[in-house]
Amino acid sequence: MLTYRTAQPADARLYFDWANDPDTRRQSFSSTPISLETHTAWFTRKLTDPNALLLVFTNEAGHPVGQVRFERTPIADMPDEIIIGVSVDAHYRGKGLAAQLIAQGCAICRKNWGAVTIHAYIKPENAASVHAFDRAGFRLSGESGKFGVSGQDKPCLLYTKTL
């Protein structure tokens, strides 16, 4: 069973390592490695941002296995857009944890922000993420040009789930 906690300042290096994992970078919309300086500034801002929810998930032994991040963007005269991001520690991949992190994260998001629709933007070739979001109850809503796939002219996939 996984447990969670909100991210804390001491988690900056953990998030940095997860963000710069080679597989994570390959599946990200920007594959360029992130500098520690850039990451630290971003992480510090997100910890105090009321429109960001960063969650760290741990296993029974207390080891961090991954993170789920929600970012809410208020849009005038429309429902807020809430985007989910997830990553699983390289040592725990292939064990079906991503779908569990996503499902638990969405339940926590609902507690914090109420009944909302969550958007997941996924590169078309990222079969593992597509599978995880399918298993967590997300459905393909179509394609989106919101996040272009770096160096390519193809749109990303938009998966949604209403809580």
C-alpha positions as a LaTeX table, in Angstrom:
\begin{tabular}{lrrr}
\hline
Residue & $x$ (\AA) & $y$ (\AA) & $z$ (\AA) \\
\hline
Met1 & 0.00 & 0.00 & 0.00 \\
Leu2 & 1.21 & 3.47 & $-0.87$ \\
Thr3 & 0.96 & 6.48 & 1.38 \\
Tyr4 & 1.42 & 10.10 & 0.45 \\
Arg5 & 2.45 & 13.43 & 1.83 \\
Thr6 & 2.67 & 16.87 & 0.34 \\
Ala7 & 6.11 & 17.78 & $-0.94$ \\
Gln8 & 8.37 & 19.75 & 1.38 \\
Pro9 & 11.49 & 21.87 & 0.83 \\
Ala10 & 13.69 & 18.86 & 1.69 \\
Asp11 & 12.22 & 17.03 & $-1.35$ \\
Ala12 & 13.83 & 19.42 & $-3.85$ \\
Arg13 & 16.70 & 17.05 & $-4.66$ \\
Leu14 & 14.36 & 14.04 & $-4.93$ \\
Tyr15 & 12.15 & 15.88 & $-7.44$ \\
Phe16 & 15.25 & 17.09 & $-9.27$ \\
Asp17 & 16.56 & 13.53 & $-9.64$ \\
Trp18 & 13.17 & 12.26 & $-10.82$ \\
Ala19 & 12.82 & 15.11 & $-13.31$ \\
Asn20 & 16.26 & 14.48 & $-14.81$ \\
Asp21 & 15.95 & 10.71 & $-15.04$ \\
Pro22 & 16.81 & 9.83 & $-18.68$ \\
Asp23 & 13.51 & 8.02 & $-19.29$ \\
Thr24 & 11.55 & 10.89 & $-17.74$ \\
Arg25 & 13.35 & 13.43 & $-19.93$ \\
Arg26 & 12.70 & 11.29 & $-23.03$ \\
Gln27 & 8.94 & 11.23 & $-22.31$ \\
Ser28 & 8.75 & 14.94 & $-21.40$ \\
Phe29 & 7.71 & 17.59 & $-23.89$ \\
Ser30 & 11.09 & 19.22 & $-23.38$ \\
Ser31 & 13.82 & 16.58 & $-23.29$ \\
Thr32 & 16.59 & 18.99 & $-22.29$ \\
Pro33 & 18.03 & 18.25 & $-18.82$ \\
Ile34 & 16.99 & 20.72 & $-16.13$ \\
Ser35 & 19.66 & 22.64 & $-14.23$ \\
Leu36 & 19.65 & 22.47 & $-10.45$ \\
Glu37 & 19.30 & 26.26 & $-10.27$ \\
Thr38 & 16.26 & 26.30 & $-12.57$ \\
His39 & 14.69 & 23.36 & $-10.76$ \\
Thr40 & 15.24 & 24.85 & $-7.29$ \\
Ala41 & 13.60 & 28.14 & $-8.27$ \\
Trp42 & 10.63 & 26.27 & $-9.84$ \\
Phe43 & 10.25 & 23.90 & $-6.88$ \\
Thr44 & 10.39 & 26.72 & $-4.31$ \\
Arg45 & 7.66 & 28.63 & $-6.21$ \\
Lys46 & 5.42 & 25.56 & $-6.52$ \\
Leu47 & 5.57 & 24.73 & $-2.81$ \\
Thr48 & 3.90 & 28.03 & $-1.96$ \\
Asp49 & 1.63 & 28.28 & $-5.01$ \\
Pro50 & $-2.05$ & 27.71 & $-4.06$ \\
Asn51 & $-2.63$ & 26.48 & $-7.63$ \\
Ala52 & $-0.05$ & 23.69 & $-7.33$ \\
Leu53 & $-0.35$ & 20.42 & $-5.44$ \\
Leu54 & 2.81 & 18.31 & $-5.23$ \\
Leu55 & 2.52 & 14.85 & $-3.69$ \\
Val56 & 5.24 & 12.36 & $-2.76$ \\
Phe57 & 4.21 & 8.70 & $-2.54$ \\
Thr58 & 6.06 & 6.17 & $-0.41$ \\
Asn59 & 5.84 & 2.39 & $-0.09$ \\
Glu60 & 5.35 & 0.32 & 3.08 \\
Ala61 & 9.06 & 0.63 & 3.91 \\
Gly62 & 8.86 & 4.43 & 3.67 \\
His63 & 10.86 & 4.65 & 0.42 \\
Pro64 & 9.74 & 7.34 & $-2.05$ \\
Val65 & 8.38 & 5.59 & $-5.18$ \\
Gly66 & 7.08 & 8.53 & $-7.18$ \\
Gln67 & 5.29 & 11.82 & $-7.37$ \\
Val68 & 2.06 & 13.27 & $-8.68$ \\
Arg69 & 1.74 & 16.96 & $-9.45$ \\
Phe70 & $-1.38$ & 18.99 & $-10.18$ \\
Glu71 & $-1.29$ & 22.51 & $-11.55$ \\
Arg72 & $-4.46$ & 24.58 & $-11.73$ \\
Thr73 & $-4.77$ & 27.44 & $-14.20$ \\
Pro74 & $-7.72$ & 29.75 & $-13.64$ \\
Ile75 & $-9.40$ & 30.67 & $-16.94$ \\
Ala76 & $-11.83$ & 33.60 & $-17.06$ \\
Asp77 & $-15.49$ & 32.57 & $-17.42$ \\
Met78 & $-14.55$ & 28.89 & $-17.69$ \\
Pro79 & $-13.72$ & 26.05 & $-15.33$ \\
Asp80 & $-10.09$ & 26.02 & $-14.21$ \\
Glu81 & $-7.79$ & 23.75 & $-16.17$ \\
Ile82 & $-6.05$ & 21.23 & $-13.93$ \\
Ile83 & $-3.08$ & 19.39 & $-15.42$ \\
Ile84 & $-1.62$ & 16.26 & $-13.87$ \\
Gly85 & 1.99 & 15.12 & $-14.09$ \\
Val86 & 3.34 & 11.87 & $-12.70$ \\
Ser87 & 6.65 & 10.09 & $-12.44$ \\
Val88 & 7.70 & 6.81 & $-10.89$ \\
Asp89 & 11.18 & 6.26 & $-9.49$ \\
Ala90 & 13.27 & 4.16 & $-11.90$ \\
His91 & 13.67 & 1.41 & $-9.25$ \\
Tyr92 & 9.88 & 0.95 & $-9.02$ \\
Arg93 & 8.84 & 1.09 & $-12.68$ \\
Gly94 & 7.10 & $-1.86$ & $-14.29$ \\
Lys95 & 5.22 & $-2.77$ & $-11.10$ \\
Gly96 & 1.91 & $-1.10$ & $-11.97$ \\
Leu97 & 2.41 & 1.74 & $-9.50$ \\
Ala98 & 1.76 & 4.62 & $-11.91$ \\
Ala99 & $-1.98$ & 3.94 & $-12.17$ \\
Gln100 & $-2.18$ & 3.67 & $-8.38$ \\
Leu101 & $-0.34$ & 6.97 & $-7.92$ \\
Ile102 & $-2.61$ & 8.65 & $-10.46$ \\
Ala103 & $-5.82$ & 7.31 & $-8.88$ \\
Gln104 & $-4.77$ & 8.18 & $-5.33$ \\
Gly105 & $-3.49$ & 11.57 & $-6.46$ \\
Cys106 & $-6.82$ & 12.36 & $-8.14$ \\
Ala107 & $-8.69$ & 11.49 & $-4.94$ \\
Ile108 & $-6.45$ & 13.91 & $-3.02$ \\
Cys109 & $-6.93$ & 16.57 & $-5.70$ \\
Arg110 & $-10.71$ & 16.21 & $-5.35$ \\
Lys111 & $-10.46$ & 16.65 & $-1.57$ \\
Asn112 & $-8.44$ & 19.83 & $-2.08$ \\
Trp113 & $-10.14$ & 21.40 & $-5.09$ \\
Gly114 & $-13.57$ & 19.73 & $-5.34$ \\
Ala115 & $-15.22$ & 18.20 & $-8.37$ \\
Val116 & $-12.98$ & 19.07 & $-11.30$ \\
Thr117 & $-11.81$ & 17.68 & $-14.62$ \\
Ile118 & $-8.16$ & 16.62 & $-14.75$ \\
His119 & $-6.18$ & 16.86 & $-18.00$ \\
Ala120 & $-3.23$ & 14.63 & $-18.83$ \\
Tyr121 & $-1.16$ & 15.55 & $-21.89$ \\
Ile122 & 0.85 & 12.58 & $-23.18$ \\
Lys123 & 3.28 & 12.09 & $-26.04$ \\
Pro124 & 1.70 & 9.63 & $-28.51$ \\
Glu125 & 4.61 & 7.18 & $-28.25$ \\
Asn126 & 4.50 & 7.06 & $-24.44$ \\
Ala127 & 2.64 & 3.73 & $-24.21$ \\
Ala128 & 3.39 & 3.29 & $-20.49$ \\
Ser129 & 1.68 & 6.57 & $-19.58$ \\
Val130 & $-1.27$ & 5.88 & $-21.88$ \\
His131 & $-1.72$ & 2.50 & $-20.19$ \\
Ala132 & $-1.40$ & 3.96 & $-16.67$ \\
Phe133 & $-3.92$ & 6.72 & $-17.29$ \\
Asp134 & $-6.34$ & 4.23 & $-18.92$ \\
Arg135 & $-6.07$ & 2.01 & $-15.84$ \\
Ala136 & $-6.67$ & 5.02 & $-13.57$ \\
Gly137 & $-9.97$ & 5.79 & $-15.32$ \\
Phe138 & $-8.88$ & 8.53 & $-17.72$ \\
Arg139 & $-10.29$ & 8.53 & $-21.23$ \\
Leu140 & $-8.81$ & 9.76 & $-24.48$ \\
Ser141 & $-10.49$ & 13.07 & $-25.34$ \\
Gly142 & $-8.55$ & 13.73 & $-28.53$ \\
Glu143 & $-5.36$ & 15.38 & $-29.63$ \\
Ser144 & $-4.00$ & 18.72 & $-28.51$ \\
Gly145 & $-1.44$ & 21.18 & $-29.76$ \\
Lys146 & $-1.08$ & 22.67 & $-26.27$ \\
Phe147 & 2.27 & 20.96 & $-25.76$ \\
Gly148 & 4.00 & 20.37 & $-29.05$ \\
Val149 & 6.23 & 17.33 & $-29.24$ \\
Ser150 & 9.72 & 18.81 & $-29.44$ \\
Gly151 & 11.17 & 18.69 & $-32.95$ \\
Gln152 & 8.01 & 17.17 & $-34.41$ \\
Asp153 & 4.78 & 18.52 & $-35.83$ \\
Lys154 & 2.53 & 15.99 & $-34.17$ \\
Pro155 & 0.11 & 16.86 & $-31.40$ \\
Cys156 & 0.02 & 15.22 & $-28.01$ \\
Leu157 & $-2.81$ & 13.09 & $-26.67$ \\
Leu158 & $-5.27$ & 14.59 & $-24.22$ \\
Tyr159 & $-6.67$ & 12.25 & $-21.58$ \\
Thr160 & $-9.29$ & 13.52 & $-19.14$ \\
Lys161 & $-11.08$ & 12.40 & $-16.02$ \\
Thr162 & $-13.88$ & 14.21 & $-14.23$ \\
Leu163 & $-13.81$ & 13.75 & $-10.48$ \\
\hline
\end{tabular}
